[in-house]
Amino acid sequence: MNRRAIALLIAAAVPCVHAAVPEPKGIGDGLRAPAGEQPDFMLKAEGVQIYACKPRAEEPKGFQWTFVGPEAKLRENGAVVGRHAAGPVWESTSDHSSVKGAARAGQDGGAGNLPWLLLAGTPSPGTGKFAGVTSIQRVATKGGVEPTVGCDASKSGQEARVPYTADYYFYKRK
């Protein structure tokens, strides 16, 4: 057996070691994932936050911008690998695995930017990129806040699509 064949056999027998993703910078203690979880991968989102002009529940003659949901492409090393949509949900375009989030905590994202969030993750059954995700952090947000233009009866039902970017860190149990 030649050296190349031996090297290939050894490489196949050694378990794949996943490169560690560092915790994002600038997060407060309230945004840290629970003990026993570590960042597994990070995806960059680029898209819009969608708002609709709707009547206020407590004041039917008044109107307000109401959050509908996100619509974004998820990138890893520049390539589109998924999408982020209302739910909120993150889905892989290659293996169709997904994870749904539920907000746990927030942190100010700065003027004109969405807040940073820590979300509990509930992955879809099965295997794939999002299998085993337990927590999600949204950090480094740019834009996405509700429109500053007025919302009144003349705009009732209209949608506003506000551009945003963010980094999403996906955590799994150690």
C-alpha positions as CSV (number, residue, x, y, z in Angstrom):
1,M,0.0,0.0,0.0
2,N,1.4,3.4,-0.9
3,R,1.7,6.4,1.4
4,R,-1.2,8.2,-0.2
5,A,-3.6,5.3,0.4
6,I,-2.4,5.0,4.0
7,A,-2.9,8.7,4.6
8,L,-6.4,8.5,3.1
9,L,-7.3,5.6,5.3
10,I,-6.0,7.4,8.4
11,A,-7.9,10.6,7.5
12,A,-11.1,8.6,7.0
13,A,-10.7,6.9,10.4
14,V,-10.1,10.1,12.4
15,P,-13.3,11.9,13.4
16,C,-13.9,15.3,11.9
17,V,-12.9,18.0,14.3
18,H,-15.3,21.0,14.1
19,A,-13.5,24.3,14.2
20,A,-14.6,26.3,17.3
21,V,-16.6,29.5,16.7
22,P,-15.8,32.1,19.2
23,E,-18.6,33.8,21.2
24,P,-19.6,37.1,19.7
25,K,-18.0,40.3,21.0
26,G,-19.9,42.9,22.9
27,I,-22.6,40.8,24.4
28,G,-23.8,41.4,28.0
29,D,-24.3,38.6,30.5
30,G,-28.0,38.4,29.8
31,L,-27.3,37.5,26.2
32,R,-25.0,34.6,26.9
33,A,-26.2,31.1,26.0
34,P,-26.9,28.7,28.9
35,A,-24.0,26.8,30.5
36,G,-23.2,23.7,28.6
37,E,-23.8,25.2,25.2
38,Q,-21.2,26.5,22.7
39,P,-21.3,28.4,19.4
40,D,-21.3,25.9,16.6
41,F,-21.6,28.1,13.5
42,M,-22.4,31.7,12.5
43,L,-24.4,32.9,9.6
44,K,-24.7,36.5,8.2
45,A,-28.2,37.7,7.4
46,E,-29.0,40.2,4.7
47,G,-32.6,41.2,4.0
48,V,-35.5,43.1,5.3
49,Q,-37.7,43.4,8.4
50,I,-41.3,43.7,7.3
51,Y,-43.8,46.0,9.0
52,A,-47.5,46.6,8.3
53,C,-49.5,49.8,9.0
54,K,-52.4,48.6,11.2
55,P,-55.0,50.0,13.6
56,R,-54.0,50.2,17.2
57,A,-55.8,47.6,19.3
58,E,-56.4,50.0,22.2
59,E,-57.2,52.9,19.9
60,P,-59.0,51.8,16.7
61,K,-58.8,55.2,15.1
62,G,-55.1,55.3,15.7
63,F,-52.6,53.4,13.6
64,Q,-49.1,52.0,14.1
65,W,-46.4,50.1,12.4
66,T,-46.7,46.4,13.4
67,F,-43.8,43.9,12.9
68,V,-44.8,41.1,10.5
69,G,-41.5,39.2,10.2
70,P,-38.0,39.0,8.6
71,E,-37.1,38.0,5.1
72,A,-33.4,37.4,4.7
73,K,-30.7,35.3,3.0
74,L,-28.3,33.5,5.3
75,R,-24.7,33.5,4.1
76,E,-21.7,31.4,5.2
77,N,-18.3,32.4,3.8
78,G,-20.2,34.5,1.2
79,A,-22.3,31.7,-0.2
80,V,-26.1,31.6,0.4
81,V,-26.8,28.6,2.6
82,G,-30.3,29.4,3.9
83,R,-33.1,31.8,4.6
84,H,-34.6,33.5,7.7
85,A,-38.4,34.0,7.8
86,A,-41.3,34.7,10.1
87,G,-41.7,32.4,13.0
88,P,-38.8,33.2,13.5
89,V,-37.3,30.3,11.6
90,W,-33.9,29.7,10.0
91,E,-33.8,27.1,7.2
92,S,-31.0,25.4,5.3
93,T,-31.4,25.6,1.5
94,S,-29.3,22.4,1.0
95,D,-30.6,19.9,3.6
96,H,-33.9,21.7,4.5
97,S,-33.3,21.4,8.2
98,S,-34.6,24.3,10.3
99,V,-34.8,25.8,13.7
100,K,-37.5,27.9,15.3
101,G,-36.6,30.6,17.8
102,A,-38.3,32.0,20.9
103,A,-36.9,35.2,22.5
104,R,-35.3,34.8,25.9
105,A,-33.4,38.2,26.3
106,G,-32.5,41.3,24.5
107,Q,-29.8,44.0,24.5
108,D,-29.8,47.4,22.8
109,G,-28.4,47.3,19.3
110,G,-27.7,51.0,19.1
111,A,-29.6,53.9,17.5
112,G,-31.4,52.8,14.3
113,N,-30.5,49.2,14.8
114,L,-32.6,46.2,15.9
115,P,-31.9,44.9,19.4
116,W,-29.5,42.0,19.9
117,L,-31.3,38.9,21.0
118,L,-30.8,35.5,22.7
119,L,-33.4,33.0,21.5
120,A,-34.2,29.5,22.6
121,G,-33.9,27.1,19.6
122,T,-36.2,24.3,18.7
123,P,-34.8,22.4,15.7
124,S,-36.9,20.4,13.3
125,P,-36.6,16.6,13.7
126,G,-33.9,14.8,11.8
127,T,-30.4,15.7,10.7
128,G,-28.8,18.6,8.9
129,K,-27.2,21.9,9.6
130,F,-29.7,23.1,12.2
131,A,-30.1,19.7,14.0
132,G,-29.3,20.1,17.7
133,V,-29.4,23.9,17.8
134,T,-30.4,24.9,21.3
135,S,-29.8,28.7,21.3
136,I,-29.5,31.5,18.8
137,Q,-27.9,34.9,19.2
138,R,-28.7,37.9,16.9
139,V,-25.9,40.4,17.1
140,A,-24.1,43.1,15.1
141,T,-27.4,44.4,13.8
142,K,-27.6,47.2,11.3
143,G,-30.9,48.8,10.5
144,G,-34.3,47.0,10.5
145,V,-36.2,49.2,12.9
146,E,-39.7,50.2,12.3
147,P,-40.3,53.0,9.7
148,T,-40.0,56.6,10.8
149,V,-42.6,57.7,8.2
150,G,-46.1,58.1,9.6
151,C,-48.7,55.4,9.7
152,D,-52.3,56.5,9.4
153,A,-55.6,55.5,7.9
154,S,-54.4,56.4,4.4
155,K,-51.6,53.8,4.7
156,S,-53.7,51.1,6.4
157,G,-52.6,47.7,5.2
158,Q,-49.5,49.0,3.5
159,E,-46.2,47.2,4.2
160,A,-42.8,48.7,4.7
161,R,-39.7,46.6,4.0
162,V,-36.8,47.9,6.1
163,P,-33.2,46.7,5.1
164,Y,-31.2,45.0,7.8
165,T,-28.1,42.9,8.4
166,A,-27.2,40.8,11.4
167,D,-24.9,38.0,12.5
168,Y,-26.7,34.9,13.9
169,Y,-24.7,32.5,16.2
170,F,-26.1,29.0,16.5
171,Y,-25.4,27.1,19.7
172,K,-25.4,23.4,20.5
173,R,-24.8,21.4,23.6
174,K,-21.1,20.5,24.3
